[in-house]
Every structure is written in C-alpha cells, then in structure tokens.
Amino acid sequence: MDDVTAFKPNLARYHALMDVVRNRLTTRAFRQDIPVPREHIEMVLEAARHAPSGANAQPWHYIVVTDPAVKKQIADYFVAEATKRAKMKMKFPTPNYRGLENAPGFVVVAADFRFLRAFPVLLDGSELDKLYQANAERILLQSVAASTMSAHLAAAALGYQVWWVTAIGQDDAQASLRPLLGVPDDLAIIDIMLFGVPAKPPYKRWKKTLPQIMNWDRFDMANYMTVEDIDAWVRETRHKVMYRDETKVD
Ligand SMILES: Cc1cc2nc3c(=O)[nH]c(=O)nc-3n(C[C@H](O)[C@H](O)[C@H](O)COP(=O)(O)O)c2cc1C
C-alpha cells in the first residue's frame, strides 16, 4: 500500500463477525421439526472449504448424514462409549449423546493422516523422524480444526446452533463407524458436527477474560497454572463451566 494512511479497519465487518463468534453456543438437543435444507449444509461446508491448512494440504472430508437409521446407529456408538467411560471411572461429565440422533444437520468429519507426509518429516523411521511426525500430526489436526471451525461459524451465522463432538473413542469405534458411511480404512473419523435449531434456549458458557489469555512480549506468569492447579480446576470447576451459565460459576 503506497499511502500508509489509506488503511481503514472495517469495524462494521469485525462487529458482525464477533456477533457470530460470541453467539456460537454449544447446543446438545435440537428441534426435529425444523430441518436444515441441503442448501444450508452446502453453505456451511463452503466455509469449511476455504480454511487454511498446513502446506495447503486440506486433509479433510465431510460426510453429510441424512438417513435417520444411520444417525441412530452413530448415536448408539456414542452412548455406548459414554457408558464405557463411566465404567472405567473416567469421571468426565458426559452429556446425553442420544441428542445426536435428532440433529437435523449431521456432518461427520474425517481426516487423512497420510498427509503427514506433506509436512516436514523424514520418513526414515528414525527417532528424530518420530519428533517431526508428532509435530506433523499437530499441524494436521490444527488444519482440520480450522476448517471445522469455519463450518461451525457459518452454521452459527445462519442462525443455527452447533455441537462439536469428539467423544468417538478409540480405533474400535472408528472401525465400526467407517462401514456405516463407506469411509475407507485409511481415513480417520475424528469428530462430528451437529447443527440445527436448539430445543431449549442456548446459554453462554464461562470464557477466560482477555488478560487471562493475552500476554504482551513475555508470558505473564499470572496466567501460568501448575499441574496441581489444573487438577484442582478439573475437580472443582470443569463440570460447572461445561454445563452451566457463566453467571452461575462461583
Ligand atoms: C475440539 C472440541 C471437542 C469437543 N468435544 C465434545 C464432545 O465430545 N462432546 C460434547 O458434548 N461437547 C464437545 N465439545 C464442546 C465443548 O464442550 C464446548 O465447546 C465447551 O463446553 C464450551 O462451550 P461453548 O461451545 O458453548 O463455548 C467439544 C469442543 C471442541 C472445540
């Protein structure tokens, strides 16, 4: 830009975006009587398509599920996984995954981990390569999350509410889900995106304040948590911030 004074921030557009960002609220039960038309699903996945990704590899696939029987089968897996976790005494506050089967917008997210080779890796089986591969895996997961988040925001912009579900469990659950959707074994089903009109009014959950996450020039140790702090947070706070209104967190 030749004239340095020519840049004008587009505040109206920022505030329009923030309205969507702030009001994307996780919803775990949807109205069955208000369907999501195909056009809206395409609009949501159009947003996913434009996401950034490491090496521009775009290692994602979205499978739109419309068959109520398949939705139910997938919900069954999640309910079974939640029961399994409860039996193992994982103590993770579990929502009611039956809500999945009634979600009008139902999109399964698959990642192609073979694209690790598109990132800086040696592929020689060495110890060093293991470190590069671990980093490559983080690049890949961040890429798919960037795309998925774009889709979530697009759904929220349309006025729907969303549910991001990762509680798939281990390889055996994936192995059961893949054939239901014709997903090749090389791909990993990593999460499910549900959206629709909420059955109950959604609520805003607790978010950290800006000073709690923003550090200028140096990490602010006031934001540092020890493992003991984190364990205490998990014990005393996690269940409240997952399910309660931010105004009710003590
Ligand atoms: C990566 C990721 C994984 C999540 N996995 C699940 C999940 O498996 N089940 C679930 O009910 N919610 C899941 N959520 C939703 C979170 O619980 C929710 O985003 C969080 O409580 C904050 O609430 P908010 O989305 O309304 O801001 C997930 C969210 C993200 C971003």
The ligand as an SDF file (V2000), in Angstrom:
LIG
                    3D

 31 33  0  0  0  0  0  0  0  0999 V2000
  -12.2020  -29.9490   19.9990 C   0  0  0  0  0  0  0  0  0  0  0  0
  -13.5390  -29.9710   20.7020 C   0  0  0  0  0  0  0  0  0  0  0  0
  -14.0340  -31.1660   21.1430 C   0  0  0  0  0  0  0  0  0  0  0  0
  -15.2880  -31.2360   21.7780 C   0  0  0  0  0  0  0  0  0  0  0  0
  -15.8100  -32.4540   22.0830 N   0  0  0  0  0  0  0  0  0  0  0  0
  -17.0430  -32.5420   22.6110 C   0  0  0  0  0  0  0  0  0  0  0  0
  -17.6380  -33.8050   22.8420 C   0  0  0  0  0  0  0  0  0  0  0  0
  -17.0710  -34.8440   22.5300 O   0  0  0  0  0  0  0  0  0  0  0  0
  -18.8640  -33.8290   23.3970 N   0  0  0  0  0  0  0  0  0  0  0  0
  -19.5450  -32.6930   23.7370 C   0  0  0  0  0  0  0  0  0  0  0  0
  -20.6630  -32.7780   24.2330 O   0  0  0  0  0  0  0  0  0  0  0  0
  -19.0160  -31.4690   23.5210 N   0  0  0  0  0  0  0  0  0  0  0  0
  -17.7810  -31.3670   22.9510 C   0  0  0  0  0  0  0  0  0  0  0  0
  -17.2380  -30.1310   22.6780 N   0  0  0  0  0  0  0  0  0  0  0  0
  -17.9940  -28.9150   23.0270 C   0  0  0  0  0  0  0  0  0  0  0  0
  -17.4150  -28.2590   24.2840 C   0  0  0  0  0  0  0  0  0  0  0  0
  -17.8270  -28.9380   25.4410 O   0  0  0  0  0  0  0  0  0  0  0  0
  -17.8510  -26.7710   24.3180 C   0  0  0  0  0  0  0  0  0  0  0  0
  -17.3150  -26.1130   23.1970 O   0  0  0  0  0  0  0  0  0  0  0  0
  -17.3600  -26.0650   25.5720 C   0  0  0  0  0  0  0  0  0  0  0  0
  -18.0130  -26.5810   26.7220 O   0  0  0  0  0  0  0  0  0  0  0  0
  -17.5680  -24.5530   25.5160 C   0  0  0  0  0  0  0  0  0  0  0  0
  -18.8980  -24.2210   25.2660 O   0  0  0  0  0  0  0  0  0  0  0  0
  -19.3160  -23.3160   24.0060 P   0  0  0  0  0  0  0  0  0  0  0  0
  -19.0320  -24.1200   22.7710 O   0  0  0  0  0  0  0  0  0  0  0  0
  -20.7910  -23.0400   24.1920 O   0  0  0  0  0  0  0  0  0  0  0  0
  -18.4800  -22.0780   24.0370 O   0  0  0  0  0  0  0  0  0  0  0  0
  -16.0090  -30.0470   22.0220 C   0  0  0  0  0  0  0  0  0  0  0  0
  -15.4800  -28.8230   21.5760 C   0  0  0  0  0  0  0  0  0  0  0  0
  -14.2720  -28.7900   20.9070 C   0  0  0  0  0  0  0  0  0  0  0  0
  -13.7650  -27.4840   20.3550 C   0  0  0  0  0  0  0  0  0  0  0  0
  1  2  1  0
  2  3  1  0
  2 30  2  0
  3  4  2  0
  4  5  1  0
  4 28  1  0
  5  6  2  0
  6  7  1  0
  6 13  1  0
  7  8  2  0
  7  9  1  0
  9 10  1  0
 10 11  2  0
 10 12  1  0
 12 13  2  0
 13 14  1  0
 14 15  1  0
 14 28  1  0
 15 16  1  0
 16 17  1  0
 16 18  1  0
 18 19  1  0
 18 20  1  0
 20 21  1  0
 20 22  1  0
 22 23  1  0
 23 24  1  0
 24 25  2  0
 24 26  1  0
 24 27  1  0
 28 29  2  0
 29 30  1  0
 30 31  1  0
M  END
$$$$
